[in-house]
Amino acid sequence: MNEGKSDISGWLVRRASWHAWAVLAVVLCVPVVNVARRSSDGGMDNAIVVRAARTWLDGGSPYADPHFLYLPGAVLAAVPQALLPLAALRVLVPLGVTGLLAAGWGCALRIHGIAWRSRFAVLGLTGLALGFAPFGHLVTLGNWTVTAAVALPLGLLCAVRGRWVAAGVVIGAAIVLKPLLAPVALLFVFAREWRGLGALALVPAVVSGGAALLMPDPAGFVTRTLPFLLRGHDRFVRLYEASPGAVLARLGVPPSVASLFAVAAAGCGVWCAYRRWCRAEAGALRLVETAVLLMLSAFLVSRPSYDHYLLVVVPLLLAGVPFPGSVARGPWFWLALVPQVPGFTWPWLEPVTRRAFRDCLTLCVLFAAVAVRPKRSSARAPMRRSPQAVPPRSQALDSARAGGTPVALRDDCSQR
């Protein structure tokens, strides 16, 4: 980026002082210490996966626990944790979750060409830790959603640089641990990157298939977990689901009508994502916003859908603040985050079992902010060479690579 800008963007991308780094270190370390003091195993959600791995080591089926909602590959990935003492897990898990969230934020910045040592990098991560409640919730729970929160920015960073096969491997590896990023496969379809799509599908298929053969119940995910997901879980889980289908049902809307609304909204989101991809403007913003729309569409219809899922998409959008035309420069992005301010008590929503209503509001407003974003010709690829230094054809190719799509695809889409 150009650090000589006179507006706030120029100030943000300059190097941060050591004072800012010291504040960030305190902000990130304090929650880790608190979780280590209060938790005996590193977090409730992480304990589910570790317990499944221990069950498998003892010869049982990890899918005997209905709350274990992961593919077989996650069982093998959790084995190292199952062999560690609880005293180590209570420290390493929150520390690892925090480190991965920071790494995901760093990858989101690099998508737009922003330095990790910039003021915006430090202030943005500090703001997420202090002002975005799902950040603290994820560190407390130790949920494996954090793997998707770092894999999606890393995969998009590879795609921005034209390495779609590497992007497919990264996304596929994340799906092995938790199938949250499966909707991103549509991004590869939009871009017609079939080799990358093949890598995305092959990695989880091979790993999960091989891991399933090692289980006493190889088809447990299909015979036990999928029916549990399709029927909407048990009463305890439904209290925390943020999808409109679950929240509207709690408000008295017939479940079939609520589900139909969620499916229709998700379908609209996929259509908007395709239209966003087909816009003539190239650059990292198009790639990021298309992927975010696909994920938000999935969150609208998926069961479950929790508040910490927002950490997969919010940092990606926030990283675009320094660039004109980004969603994060619009008012609706910030209004969507208001219900997620820690310590802000809403009338009639004080109980923790009712925070799903706030989460659903954030999800829907954020979805609308990205889907209904006006078309602006001022949005440009953030990292572009000077026209005087690059021949016209080379400049077009660089711009296409920055947007993660060949020139031919971009022209085809714009003609539609």
C-alpha positions as CSV (number, residue, x, y, z in Angstrom):
1,M,0.0,0.0,0.0
2,N,1.0,3.6,-0.4
3,E,2.1,4.8,3.1
4,G,2.1,8.4,1.9
5,K,-1.6,8.8,1.8
6,S,-3.0,11.8,3.6
7,D,-6.1,10.0,4.9
8,I,-6.4,7.6,7.8
9,S,-5.4,4.7,5.6
10,G,-1.9,6.0,5.2
11,W,-1.5,6.3,9.0
12,L,-2.8,2.8,9.6
13,V,-0.4,1.0,7.4
14,R,2.7,2.5,9.0
15,R,4.7,0.5,11.5
16,A,3.3,0.2,15.0
17,S,5.3,1.2,18.0
18,W,6.4,-1.1,20.8
19,H,3.7,0.4,23.0
20,A,1.0,-0.9,20.8
21,W,2.6,-4.3,20.7
22,A,2.8,-4.4,24.5
23,V,-0.9,-3.6,24.8
24,L,-1.8,-6.3,22.3
25,A,0.4,-8.8,24.2
26,V,-1.5,-8.1,27.4
27,V,-4.9,-8.2,25.7
28,L,-4.2,-11.6,24.2
29,C,-2.4,-13.2,27.2
30,V,-5.0,-12.2,29.9
31,P,-7.8,-14.4,28.5
32,V,-5.4,-17.3,28.1
33,V,-4.4,-17.1,31.8
34,N,-8.1,-16.8,32.8
35,V,-9.1,-19.9,30.8
36,A,-6.1,-21.9,32.2
37,R,-7.2,-21.0,35.7
38,R,-10.9,-21.8,35.3
39,S,-10.8,-24.7,32.9
40,S,-9.5,-28.2,33.7
41,D,-9.1,-29.4,30.1
42,G,-8.7,-26.4,27.9
43,G,-12.4,-25.8,27.0
44,M,-15.7,-27.6,26.8
45,D,-15.7,-28.1,23.0
46,N,-12.1,-29.2,22.8
47,A,-12.9,-31.7,25.5
48,I,-15.5,-33.3,23.3
49,V,-12.9,-34.0,20.6
50,V,-10.3,-35.2,23.1
51,R,-12.8,-37.5,24.8
52,A,-13.6,-39.0,21.4
53,A,-9.9,-39.6,20.7
54,R,-9.6,-41.3,24.1
55,T,-12.6,-43.5,23.4
56,W,-11.0,-44.6,20.1
57,L,-7.7,-45.4,21.9
58,D,-9.7,-47.5,24.3
59,G,-11.3,-49.4,21.4
60,G,-14.7,-47.7,21.4
61,S,-16.5,-45.7,18.7
62,P,-16.0,-41.9,19.0
63,Y,-19.4,-41.4,17.4
64,A,-21.1,-42.9,20.5
65,D,-21.1,-39.3,21.8
66,P,-23.9,-37.5,19.8
67,H,-22.1,-34.2,20.3
68,F,-19.0,-35.3,18.4
69,L,-19.8,-33.7,15.0
70,Y,-16.5,-34.1,13.3
71,L,-15.1,-36.3,10.5
72,P,-13.0,-39.3,11.4
73,G,-9.8,-37.4,10.6
74,A,-10.4,-35.2,13.6
75,V,-10.1,-38.2,15.8
76,L,-6.6,-38.9,14.7
77,A,-5.7,-35.2,14.9
78,A,-6.9,-35.2,18.6
79,V,-4.8,-38.2,19.6
80,P,-1.8,-36.0,20.6
81,Q,-4.0,-34.0,22.9
82,A,-5.5,-37.2,24.4
83,L,-2.0,-38.3,25.4
84,L,-1.2,-35.0,27.2
85,P,-2.0,-34.4,30.9
86,L,-4.9,-32.1,31.7
87,A,-2.5,-29.6,33.3
88,A,-0.9,-29.1,29.9
89,L,-4.1,-29.0,28.0
90,R,-5.6,-26.2,30.2
91,V,-2.7,-23.9,29.1
92,L,-1.9,-25.2,25.6
93,V,-5.4,-25.2,24.2
94,P,-6.3,-21.5,24.9
95,L,-2.8,-20.5,23.9
96,G,-3.1,-22.4,20.6
97,V,-6.5,-21.0,19.8
98,T,-5.3,-17.5,20.4
99,G,-2.2,-18.0,18.3
100,L,-4.2,-19.5,15.4
101,L,-6.7,-16.5,15.5
102,A,-3.7,-14.2,15.4
103,A,-2.3,-16.1,12.4
104,G,-5.7,-16.0,10.6
105,W,-5.7,-12.2,11.1
106,G,-2.2,-12.0,9.7
107,C,-3.2,-13.9,6.6
108,A,-6.3,-11.7,6.1
109,L,-4.0,-8.7,6.2
110,R,-1.6,-10.2,3.7
111,I,-4.4,-10.8,1.2
112,H,-4.7,-7.1,0.9
113,G,-0.9,-6.5,1.0
114,I,-0.9,-5.0,4.5
115,A,2.2,-5.6,6.7
116,W,1.9,-7.6,9.8
117,R,3.8,-5.0,11.7
118,S,1.5,-2.1,10.8
119,R,-0.6,-0.1,13.2
120,F,-3.7,-1.5,11.5
121,A,-2.5,-5.1,12.2
122,V,-2.0,-4.4,15.9
123,L,-5.1,-2.2,16.4
124,G,-7.4,-4.6,14.4
125,L,-6.4,-7.7,16.4
126,T,-6.7,-5.7,19.7
127,G,-10.1,-4.6,18.6
128,L,-11.2,-8.1,17.8
129,A,-10.0,-9.4,21.2
130,L,-11.5,-6.6,23.2
131,G,-14.6,-5.6,21.3
132,F,-15.9,-8.8,19.6
133,A,-17.4,-11.3,22.0
134,P,-17.0,-14.4,19.9
135,F,-13.2,-14.0,20.1
136,G,-13.3,-14.6,23.8
137,H,-16.0,-17.3,23.5
138,L,-13.8,-19.3,21.1
139,V,-10.8,-19.0,23.4
140,T,-12.9,-20.2,26.3
141,L,-14.5,-23.1,24.5
142,G,-11.5,-24.2,22.7
143,N,-13.7,-25.0,19.7
144,W,-12.0,-26.4,16.5
145,T,-13.7,-23.7,14.5
146,V,-10.4,-21.9,14.9
147,T,-8.9,-24.2,12.3
148,A,-11.4,-22.8,9.7
149,A,-10.7,-19.2,11.0
150,V,-7.0,-19.6,10.0
151,A,-7.5,-21.9,7.0
152,L,-9.9,-19.7,5.0
153,P,-7.6,-16.6,5.1
154,L,-4.6,-18.7,4.3
155,G,-6.4,-20.4,1.4
156,L,-7.6,-17.1,0.0
157,L,-4.0,-15.8,0.3
158,C,-2.8,-18.6,-1.8
159,A,-5.6,-18.0,-4.3
160,V,-4.8,-14.3,-4.6
161,R,-1.3,-15.3,-5.5
162,G,-2.6,-17.7,-8.2
163,R,-1.8,-20.9,-6.2
164,W,-5.2,-22.5,-6.4
165,V,-4.0,-26.0,-5.9
166,A,-2.3,-25.0,-2.6
167,A,-5.5,-23.2,-1.7
168,G,-7.5,-26.4,-2.3
169,V,-5.1,-28.4,-0.1
170,V,-5.4,-25.8,2.7
171,I,-9.2,-25.7,2.6
172,G,-9.3,-29.5,2.3
173,A,-7.1,-30.0,5.3
174,A,-9.4,-27.7,7.3
175,I,-12.4,-29.8,6.2
176,V,-10.7,-32.9,7.5
177,L,-10.7,-31.3,11.0
178,K,-14.1,-29.7,10.8
179,P,-16.3,-29.6,7.6
180,L,-17.1,-25.9,8.1
181,L,-15.4,-24.7,5.0
182,A,-17.1,-27.0,2.5
183,P,-19.2,-24.2,0.9
184,V,-15.9,-22.6,-0.2
185,A,-15.8,-25.3,-2.9
186,L,-18.2,-23.1,-4.9
187,L,-15.6,-20.4,-5.1
188,F,-13.4,-22.8,-7.0
189,V,-16.3,-23.6,-9.3
190,F,-16.9,-19.9,-10.0
191,A,-13.2,-19.4,-10.8
192,R,-13.2,-22.6,-12.9
193,E,-10.1,-23.8,-11.0
194,W,-10.8,-27.5,-11.4
195,R,-7.4,-28.7,-10.2
196,G,-7.8,-26.7,-7.0
197,L,-11.3,-28.1,-6.6
198,G,-9.9,-31.6,-7.0
199,A,-7.3,-31.0,-4.3
200,L,-10.0,-29.6,-2.0
201,A,-12.2,-32.7,-2.4
202,L,-9.3,-35.3,-2.5
203,V,-7.6,-34.3,0.8
204,P,-10.7,-34.9,3.1
205,A,-11.9,-37.9,1.1
206,V,-8.6,-39.7,1.4
207,V,-7.8,-38.7,5.0
208,S,-11.4,-39.3,6.3
209,G,-11.8,-42.6,4.4
210,G,-8.5,-43.9,5.7
211,A,-9.3,-42.8,9.2
212,A,-12.8,-44.3,9.1
213,L,-11.2,-47.7,8.3
214,L,-9.4,-47.5,11.6
215,M,-12.6,-47.0,13.6
216,P,-14.7,-49.8,15.1
217,D,-17.7,-48.1,13.5
218,P,-16.5,-46.9,10.1
219,A,-19.8,-45.5,9.0
220,G,-20.5,-43.8,12.3
221,F,-20.5,-40.3,10.9
222,V,-23.1,-41.2,8.4
223,T,-25.3,-43.4,10.5
224,R,-25.2,-41.4,13.8
225,T,-23.9,-37.9,13.3
226,L,-25.7,-36.9,10.1
227,P,-29.2,-37.9,11.5
228,F,-28.4,-35.9,14.6
229,L,-27.5,-32.9,12.5
230,L,-30.6,-33.2,10.2
231,R,-33.1,-33.4,13.1
232,G,-31.7,-30.2,14.7
233,H,-29.8,-31.7,17.6
234,D,-31.1,-32.0,21.2
235,R,-32.8,-29.3,23.3
236,F,-29.6,-28.2,24.9
237,V,-27.8,-27.5,21.6
238,R,-30.8,-25.8,20.1
239,L,-30.6,-23.1,22.7
240,Y,-27.4,-21.8,21.3
241,E,-28.0,-22.1,17.5
242,A,-28.0,-18.8,15.8
243,S,-29.4,-19.8,12.4
244,P,-32.8,-18.2,11.5
245,G,-34.3,-21.6,11.2
246,A,-33.6,-22.3,14.9
247,V,-34.3,-18.8,16.2
248,L,-37.5,-18.3,14.4
249,A,-38.8,-21.6,15.6
250,R,-38.1,-20.5,19.2
251,L,-40.2,-17.4,18.5
252,G,-43.2,-19.5,17.5
253,V,-42.8,-19.7,13.8
254,P,-43.6,-23.2,12.4
255,P,-40.3,-25.1,12.0
256,S,-41.1,-25.8,8.3
257,V,-41.7,-22.1,7.6
258,A,-38.5,-21.1,9.5
259,S,-36.4,-23.7,7.6
260,L,-37.9,-22.6,4.3
261,F,-37.0,-19.0,5.0
262,A,-33.4,-20.0,5.9
263,V,-33.0,-22.1,2.8
264,A,-34.4,-19.3,0.6
265,A,-32.0,-16.8,2.2
266,A,-29.0,-19.1,1.7
267,G,-30.0,-19.6,-2.0
268,C,-30.1,-15.8,-2.4
269,G,-26.7,-15.6,-0.8
270,V,-25.2,-18.0,-3.3
271,W,-26.7,-16.1,-6.2
272,C,-25.3,-12.9,-4.8
273,A,-21.9,-14.5,-4.4
274,Y,-21.9,-15.5,-8.0
275,R,-22.9,-12.1,-9.2
276,R,-20.2,-10.6,-7.0
277,W,-17.6,-12.9,-8.6
278,C,-18.7,-11.9,-12.0
279,R,-18.2,-8.2,-11.6
280,A,-15.6,-6.7,-13.8
281,E,-13.6,-5.2,-11.0
282,A,-10.7,-7.4,-10.1
283,G,-8.8,-7.6,-6.8
284,A,-8.6,-9.2,-3.4
285,L,-11.9,-7.6,-2.3
286,R,-13.9,-9.6,-4.9
287,L,-12.2,-12.8,-3.8
288,V,-12.8,-12.1,-0.1
289,E,-16.4,-10.9,-0.4
290,T,-17.4,-13.9,-2.6
291,A,-16.0,-16.4,-0.1
292,V,-17.6,-14.5,2.8
293,L,-21.0,-14.6,1.1
294,L,-20.7,-18.3,0.6
295,M,-19.9,-18.9,4.2
296,L,-22.6,-16.6,5.5
297,S,-25.1,-18.3,3.3
298,A,-24.1,-21.6,4.8
299,F,-24.4,-20.2,8.4
300,L,-27.9,-19.0,7.6
301,V,-29.1,-22.6,6.8
302,S,-26.7,-24.9,8.7
303,R,-27.5,-26.7,11.9
304,P,-25.6,-25.9,14.1
305,S,-24.6,-22.3,13.6
306,Y,-22.9,-20.6,16.5
307,D,-21.6,-17.2,17.3
308,H,-17.9,-18.2,17.0
309,Y,-18.5,-19.1,13.4
310,L,-18.5,-15.4,12.7
311,L,-14.7,-15.4,13.4
312,V,-14.3,-17.2,10.0
313,V,-15.6,-14.1,8.1
314,V,-15.4,-11.0,10.2
315,P,-11.6,-10.7,10.3
316,L,-11.6,-11.1,6.5
317,L,-14.0,-8.2,6.1
318,L,-12.3,-6.1,8.7
319,A,-9.0,-6.4,7.0
320,G,-10.4,-4.5,4.0
321,V,-11.1,-1.3,6.0
322,P,-8.2,0.7,4.5
323,F,-9.6,0.2,1.0
324,P,-12.3,2.3,-0.7
325,G,-15.3,0.2,-1.7
326,S,-14.9,-2.5,1.0
327,V,-17.8,-3.7,3.0
328,A,-16.2,-2.7,6.2
329,R,-16.3,0.9,5.2
330,G,-20.1,0.8,5.2
331,P,-22.2,1.5,8.2
332,W,-24.1,-1.8,8.2
333,F,-21.0,-3.8,8.8
334,W,-20.4,-1.9,12.1
335,L,-24.1,-2.0,13.0
336,A,-24.0,-5.8,12.6
337,L,-21.3,-6.0,15.2
338,V,-23.1,-4.0,17.9
339,P,-24.8,-7.0,19.4
340,Q,-21.4,-8.7,19.9
341,V,-19.9,-6.0,22.1
342,P,-18.8,-7.7,25.3
343,G,-20.5,-6.5,28.5
344,F,-23.4,-4.8,26.6
345,T,-26.6,-6.1,28.2
346,W,-29.8,-6.2,26.1
347,P,-33.2,-6.1,27.7
348,W,-34.9,-9.5,27.9
349,L,-31.8,-11.2,26.5
350,E,-29.7,-11.4,29.7
351,P,-29.7,-15.2,30.0
352,V,-26.9,-16.9,28.1
353,T,-29.5,-19.2,26.5
354,R,-30.9,-16.2,24.7
355,R,-27.8,-14.8,23.2
356,A,-28.7,-16.8,20.1
357,F,-31.2,-14.0,19.3
358,R,-28.3,-11.5,19.2
359,D,-26.1,-13.8,17.2
360,C,-28.9,-14.3,14.6
361,L,-29.3,-10.5,14.3
362,T,-25.6,-10.1,13.7
363,L,-25.6,-12.9,11.2
364,C,-28.5,-11.6,9.2
365,V,-27.4,-7.9,9.2
366,L,-23.9,-8.9,8.2
367,F,-25.2,-11.1,5.4
368,A,-27.3,-8.2,4.1
369,A,-24.3,-5.8,4.4
370,V,-22.2,-8.0,2.1
371,A,-25.0,-9.2,-0.2
372,V,-26.6,-5.9,-0.9
373,R,-23.4,-3.9,-1.1
374,P,-23.7,-1.3,-3.9
375,K,-21.5,-1.6,-7.0
376,R,-18.7,0.8,-6.8
377,S,-16.2,1.4,-9.6
378,S,-13.7,2.9,-7.1
379,A,-12.9,-0.5,-5.6
380,R,-9.5,-1.5,-6.9
381,A,-7.0,-4.2,-6.4
382,P,-4.8,-3.0,-3.5
383,M,-1.5,-4.2,-4.9
384,R,-1.1,-2.9,-8.4
385,R,2.0,-1.8,-10.2
386,S,2.4,1.6,-11.8
387,P,0.9,1.8,-15.3
388,Q,4.1,3.5,-16.5
389,A,6.2,0.6,-15.4
390,V,4.1,-2.3,-16.7
391,P,2.9,-2.9,-20.3
392,P,-0.9,-3.0,-20.7
393,R,-1.2,-6.8,-21.2
394,S,1.1,-7.5,-18.2
395,Q,-0.9,-5.1,-16.1
396,A,-4.1,-6.9,-17.0
397,L,-2.6,-10.2,-16.1
398,D,-1.3,-8.9,-12.7
399,S,-4.7,-7.5,-11.9
400,A,-6.4,-10.8,-12.8
401,R,-4.0,-12.8,-10.6
402,A,-4.6,-10.4,-7.7
403,G,-8.4,-11.1,-8.1
404,G,-7.7,-14.8,-8.2
405,T,-9.2,-15.4,-11.6
406,P,-8.0,-15.6,-15.2
407,V,-8.7,-12.7,-17.6
408,A,-10.9,-14.9,-19.8
409,L,-13.1,-15.8,-16.9
410,R,-13.5,-12.2,-15.8
411,D,-14.5,-11.1,-19.3
412,D,-16.9,-14.0,-19.6
413,C,-18.6,-13.1,-16.4
414,S,-18.8,-9.4,-17.2
415,Q,-20.6,-10.2,-20.5
416,R,-23.2,-12.0,-18.6
